[in-house]
Amino acid sequence: MDSEPACSVNWMYRSKNSYKMLIRWLATICVVIATGCSSGPSRVDAPEVVPDEVAQNLMDQYDENSDGSLSDDEVSNCPAIASSKRKYDQDGNGSIDKQEISRRLTNIYSDRIGIFQLHANVMLDGRPLRNALITLVPEQSMEASLAPATGTTDHNGRAVLGLSESDTPSELRGIVRGVQTGLYRIRVTSDKESLGDDIENGTVLGEEITPVDGDRGIQLRISRRRANRTGRNAARPAKGMYLSQ
């Protein structure tokens, strides 16, 4: 039986207010440059997301025993929330309910940022994974509001992620690539490397994508060596959480 590669995801955080302000300032400058000061749209519209509705849809999808909260096992089926579980489990009781999801979504959409720049770095067995296609796929409950984003890694394993040209606001096309705030599954595929169905299909990787917390980028670390030691389930860390190696 073939082994699936193990993987880990680590978001780099900076909590300083100055960095958060810089992110928001840069996002604003990009829009001003693209739209001009005296004509055209004054801003890029943020995704139309209703937190309470999305929260209810997520509960309907993942609350398997219908007890009104998501356990660790249930959260693991939604890797976007699993990757940021502490931000959703606001009372620290180990489970997540609809109100907590709604509050978190309200927070990440509070700045009403339309799109922002985001990069990802991919490592395979400790080396940069070149020419890999990274795809951000909106969670099912957000498909009507968000567009997918893609990026191809360079020789350093780094990719700038962005919407397709047709999904990018007309005033930004050819000027800046960016993504929308939201919950996504992450697919990684490569023409030269076999990464395993779970990773290539977006089953186990996911992220909450937002500039609100000053996040700088996505760090994806895939290890086939560890998978060979631990078996097929190595791509599924305990309770769906993806930790730094």
C-alpha positions, 0 to 999 in steps of 0.5 A: 500500500502506498504511503501518503505524505505527512504535512504540516501547515504553519502560519507566521504571525506578527501581533504588533499593531504597527504591522497590522496597520501596515497591511491595511495601509498597503491594501488601501494603497493598492486600491487607490493606485488601481482606481485613481482618486477622481474617477472610477469606483472608490474601492474594491467591494469586500465579499458579501458574507453573512456570518450567521448564515455561514456559521449555520451552514458550517454547523449543518455540514460538520455537526455530525451528532447534531449536539450544537457544537463541533468536537475535535473530530468534527472540526478535523473535517473542516481544515480551515477552522481546524488550522485556527481552532484557538481563534474559534474556540473563544471560551476554551471549552474544547468545542466550537458552536455556531455563535463562536463561528459567527463572532470570528467571521464577523471579526475577519470581515470587519475591515471590509477589505476586497482583496489582498496580497498573499504568498505561500511557501511549499517544502517537500522533504525539506526542499523547495517544491518547484512548479507546484500548483497551489489552489485555494478552494472556498469552503462549501458554505462560502462558494457563493461569495468567494472565488478560488485563487491559484499560484505556481511556485518558483524555484524557491518554492514560493508562490503569489496567490491570486484570483483568475483575471475574470474574478479580479475586479477590472480596476486591478487587473494587470496591477495586483494579484490578490485573494479574498478573506475567507475559509478555504481548502488547499490543494497542492499538485505537481507534475513531477512529484506524487503528493498523495490524494489527500493533499492533491484533492484538498482533503486535509489542508485548509486555512482561514485566509485573512489580513486581520491578524497580520498574517504574512503567508502560508507555510506548507511542509510536506514530508514523505519520509515521515509518511514512510515511517508512520503509514498512510494516515500520516497526512492526518495529524491528530484531531486535524491540527497541522503543527510546525515541524 
